Amino acid sequence: MENLSDAEYKSQVRAVWIATGWLSLITIIEVVIALIWLYVYDPEGNLNGTMKRYLLNAFFVGASLLKAYFIVGEFMHVKYETRALAITILAPTMFLIWFIIAFLWEGGAWLGMRNFWGI
Amino acid sequence: MASSSAVDAKGAWNGGKSPFNVSYGKLMMWYFLLSDAFTFSALLITYGALRFSAPTWADPNHVFNAMPFFPSLKAPLGFVSIMTFILILSSVFVVLAVIEGHRDNRKGVLFWMTGGIIGGAMFLGCQAWEWMHLINGLSHAHGMSFMGINFGPGTEDYPIQFAYLFFLITGFHGFHVFSGVCLNIWAWWNTYTGEFGSRNNHYEMIEKVGLYWHFVDLVWVFVFLAFYLL
């Protein structure tokens, strides 16, 4: 197997702990913002369905994708694999973009029909 | 005449070696995880579609506000944050085990794998508590039942799809955590007996098992997003 030199070993362990720090920090920020929103900004839930709430949700999605980057890139080692392997693994997930748009659209259309027919 | 350009040793794609520079087993683990990612995506997107189609939806800050040992405390996002940190740390321990494997350090692998196994078991314990609380702990007057099981958070305000999807998706994820813990224990034992150390590819099995374990952590990020944050 590869025989790691001490310097390589130290830099790898350091990179893992830095990624851990980022993951923890992002999670803490997400939870703190969610709690501020819940207790201070919108305790009555009046802003559900407004643009402000959608922006908050977009922030949560973005933060989760950033966490996914650290897990896949650092923990699962994709950052250090060959470019071809990274593309093989990551490119098919692009299908999910349309998968998400199509089915959320479908859900909204269902709700529209429910409201229209009163069921 | 017999010679051809097919034996150009410089091109990664001309045969004779892995163009991805990984072993067959590791590549297949990646392809399995990719297919599993689509399974989880389908489940979470189903959640999204049904949620968009429902006139009302459960308030996660109300449904998931319980904390073990503090029955009177209302702590939205409290317990699930603890679970998230347990799973992240467990993942970190397994990465460190993989790095120790690259150094052929059997004791280091055993040490960090032990941490990974304990973290996974703790996460499963937390999930068991949360399920028990949701099934039994909430008001029975508003409980809903499915196949004889009372699915706690069901009232007129909560569409029953919420409970179905919660138990289906966290259950499927929990099953992955359980099988991951089993694989980690198996890998720990084969490290302990020296089986991995005597193999030609040494501790590569720790990497493959570790990939699966990080994937479980990755899925949790999106389960946490869909059920608790959005």
Interface residues (C-beta under 8 A of the other chain):
Chain A: M1 E2 N3 L4 Y9 Q12 V13 V16 W17 T20 L23 S24 T27 E30 V31 A34 L35 L38 G45 N57 F60 V61 S64 K67 A68 I71 V72 E74 F75 M76 H77 E81 T82 A84 L85 T88 I89 P92 T93 L96 F99 I100 F103 L104 E106 G107 G108 W110 L111 R114 N115
Chain B: A12 P19 F20 N21 V22 L27 W30 L34 A37 F38 S41 A42 I45 T46 G48 A49 L50 R51 F52 S53 A54 P55 D59 N61 P76 L77 S81 T84 F85 I88 L89 S91 V92 V95 L96 I99 G101 H102 R103 D104 N201 H202 Y203 E204 E207 L211 H214 F215 D217 L218 V221 F222 F224 L225 L229 L230
